[in-house]
Amino acid sequence: MKRKKIVLITGLLAMGVFPMMVSGAIISTGTDAPTEYLSDAFSASEGSSYLVRSDRDPVGQSFTHTTAGGEAWRLRSITFRSNDATGTTNETTVGLSINIYSGQSVGAGDLLGTFTFSNDTFDATPDNYMRFALTDGESATVGDLTSGALYTVALRVTGDTALRIDRSSGDVYAGGQGMWNSSFQSNSDSAFWVEAVPEPATLGLIVCFGGGVLILRRLVHL
């Protein structure tokens, strides 16, 4: 069962609520679950996962975009939770990319953008939260998100990079489906959190005329 929670955020810029601007798509990791995101789906069960590997390509999640109003929003990041018993603190980003598609699709005609990462390492140990962040330019490439529309985020890997991400043991997220080896799964979802923010022009209007108050909708699954 799900319910909607409304989160009020004031003084956005002063409080540093929005992510810092970065020069390229990056991966950051941590042990704390994301908060104030538009979508989440997760399972408490352990040992259940999707394998991200070149022969299980791609892997990810479809989701329904929701907003608090009619203003334009843009994708900022996608977070997955690692569930890799063989995961390491220095998993390589070589050959790793994140693709964004319109609809519940991984078709070439629906591709909105492909983003790769500089050669680096990240922490893929179990229960770590891996945040894949887009720059302003990359968000602009994807374009404004349509409220109520479906989108798909997919991880793709070439070469030897391999890791596992958590998945649910049932259909816990009504707004989309988990995706493994290019196949959408009707009975499971990735552990994922999608972050979207108002596009820059809209954010400026909110700050100037709205007193810096923004309402974010978050779908919480119990």
Secondary structure as UniProt FT lines:
FT   STRAND          2..10
FT   HELIX           12..15
FT   STRAND          26..30
FT   STRAND          39..41
FT   STRAND          49..52
FT   TURN            54..55
FT   STRAND          59..64
FT   STRAND          73..82
FT   TURN            85..86
FT   TURN            89..90
FT   STRAND          91..92
FT   TURN            94..95
FT   STRAND          96..102
FT   HELIX           108..110
FT   STRAND          111..116
FT   STRAND          121..122
FT   TURN            126..127
FT   STRAND          129..133
FT   HELIX           136..142
FT   TURN            147..148
FT   STRAND          150..157
FT   TURN            159..160
FT   STRAND          163..167
FT   TURN            174..175
FT   STRAND          178..180
FT   TURN            181..182
FT   STRAND          183..185
FT   TURN            186..187
FT   STRAND          192..198
FT   HELIX           200..209
FT   TURN            211..212
FT   STRAND          213..221
//
